[in-house]
Amino acid sequence: MSFDYRNGALCAEDVPLDDIARRYGTPCYVYSRAAIESAYREFAAALADRDALVCYSVKANSNLAVLALLARLGAGFDIVSGGELARVLTAGGDARKTLFSGVGKSEAEIELAMAKGIGCINVESEAELERIARIARRLARRAPVALRVNPDIDARTHPYISTGLRESKFGIAHAEAERLYLRAARMPELELVGIGCHIGSLLADAAPFVAAAGRLGELVDRLAAAGVRLRHIDVGGGIGIRYREGESPQPIGAFVRGTLAALGARPQKLIFDPGRSIVGNAGVLITRVEYVKPGAARNFLVVDAAMNDLIRPPLYDAWHEVRNVRASGAAESVYDVVGPVCESADFLARQRRLAAGEGDLLAILSAGAYGMAMSSNYNSRPRAAEVLVHGTSAHLVRRRESVEDLFAAEQIPG
Ligand SMILES: *Cc1c(COP(=O)(O)O)cnc(C)c1O
């Protein structure tokens, strides 16, 4: 395991988290390079005998050091904005191995992606298809596109992270896809390279994922019969991880093997775009207890991390395990772990049995995905530092924001 106790201290690989807190302060995100590599290699190993590509979903954790690490391992990328494209290129990622997803791509973003040689634009509507064709005509180049098809399969996950149902804003309705492909095939500015889907996030069970892949496969066959031959099938991301003891999401290998079985001997390159399953359990957020605040109805541990640092608990009602970095001398009690932000929704964990006192360090586990990436400056709180650990060394990969950073882009009219 990448986060374990050694000599009484919770460590990231070989580095005690209290050393990191001392050097870089709190709150601080800490990532394990070995954990990221090992999750990536689980995909790579399961796909070893197949023409395939793992396109890491940048939105889960977009730190340049994380992207550079994955680029060196051979990963492609799945992006949802021009900003993410710039990150990928800056980190040494290959534009040709990058997919551009998202429902609201602007003209400027599409142009930038084409100018940089993007591998594929995943089209989410007929209007977007027309916009891309217009831009391609203007640039006198062909745009590589795939349609993101909504397979209308219930991912059986939290409604905010379920994306594959008919009522979702994402994707092109399954019933519409064939007509749109045939239309796109008549647009000379477009190069139809593939098909994609993404049914939702945090899937514990591979069955809906595999069913969605199977539906894509059938569509690919129908399109081939109609003369539209695609080069890749992108089955999406959304593979779940264990946040809590007792949860037992199926492992990456089960998702991959199920997909391989569903798509059989089809010649298309197979693409996965996982985010959370690569980085989620590769990161923790360390925070220090500022105050112990007992109350009549609830006891609180007020810590120096808050919802602006990690919004998953209030946003998705998500559960993150909380551990002491070192055993505390304080008495055990049941606490809500809350931050300094002025919102009742500002909690990291609720009703946890913990022994911690003022000054103690806590680690919020499984914070590598959708943690820092979703952080904000709400309440004018500078964002946390980020550290990447490799063996015995800890590298600062994002310095803590300064108070000056908070308003560096603002000005008072003269
Ligand atoms: C968010 C997203 C992913 C990654 O989802 P995870 O749950 O982090 O694996 C993959 N593909 C698309 C199109 C996405 O929007």
The ligand as an ORCA input file, in Angstrom:
! r2SCAN-3c Opt
* xyz 0 1
  C     -15.190     12.648    -16.284
  C     -15.006     11.820    -17.482
  C     -14.213     10.675    -17.418
  C     -13.543     10.204    -16.162
  O     -14.422      9.767    -15.179
  P     -13.846      9.021    -13.883
  O     -15.049      8.725    -13.085
  O     -12.949      9.981    -13.186
  O     -13.117      7.818    -14.356
  C     -14.031      9.957    -18.593
  N     -14.601     10.329    -19.750
  C     -15.380     11.428    -19.846
  C     -15.972     11.781    -21.152
  C     -15.610     12.206    -18.715
  O     -16.382     13.279    -18.813
*
